[in-house]
Amino acid sequence: MAITNKVPLRAETLAQLPALKMIAVAATGYDVIDVPYCREHGIAVANIRNYAVHTVPEHAFALILALRRSLLAYRADVEAGVWNRAETFCFFDHPIGDLHGSTLGIVGEGAIGQGTAAIARGFGMKVLFADHEPPKAPGVEFTPLDEVLARSDVLSLHCPLPPSTKNLIGYEQMKRMKRNALLINTSRGGLVDEAALIRALDEGLIAGAGFDVLTTEPPKNGHPLLDIRRPNFILTPHVAWASDGAMQFLADQLIDNIERWAEGRPQHLVT
């Protein structure tokens, strides 16, 4: 049995482990595993389900609120003494937008996407789920992606990264978005064409973006998004999942996945 998280287990590696019978992935994403090889060779692969259903949506909304209310810009101004020099009790140098009455577009209708939708509805937002490749949750009404791009005031990504969703949001997609829209990615870095994002921000195609993920993590040799110094872009270091409660839930389920498999009652298999 092997436990892995972010360490790839491809066919050439798995071929050197003929006795391997089970891989416990300590995460939800399992794109680092050669799943077809495992199916062919009878290797069970189990992942973690629903451990981040609260922490990731909350982090997404932390980014949304900070960007919509220009918190970084106002904090920078306060630190620079702009408030001290103001002639009235406050100043309005940066836009402040309400979430109430606006539209949130979500790509990904799983537990995290639906958790994000629940928070949005609490703010009085209308929610649109973008149609995309299966799987699709029952009972969710879908809207074509192009329509979601055009109608959303905030677009939040909560889907996996198979080949079909790589660079799902590129320059052409951002051109279809509202000029006052925000793009939020707390899912996978490869869902967004990062060079296109920089261009879109430079050209004002969207109002801002909040990211918790990059295509290369950690960015040891630098990364273009690390060089952005503007108040309408926030980058956090892949920590949306990492609340204390979520990490304990993950550890407990990882142990449970292994024990259930050893007992002959496997759960959360992806093979």
Secondary structure, DSSP 8 states (H G I E B T S, - for coil): -EEESS--B-HHHHTT-TT--EEEESSS--TTB-HHHHHHTT-EEE---STTTTHHHHHHHHHHHHHHTTHHHHHHHHHTTHHHH-SSS----S-----TT-EEEEE--SHHHHHHHHHHHHTT-EEEEE--SS---TT--EE-HHHHHHH-SEEEE-----GGGTT-B-HHHHHTS-TT-EEEE-S-GGGB-HHHHHHHHHHTSSSEEEES--SSSS-TT--GGGG---TTEEE--S-TT--HHHHHHHHHHHHHHHHHHHTT---SB--
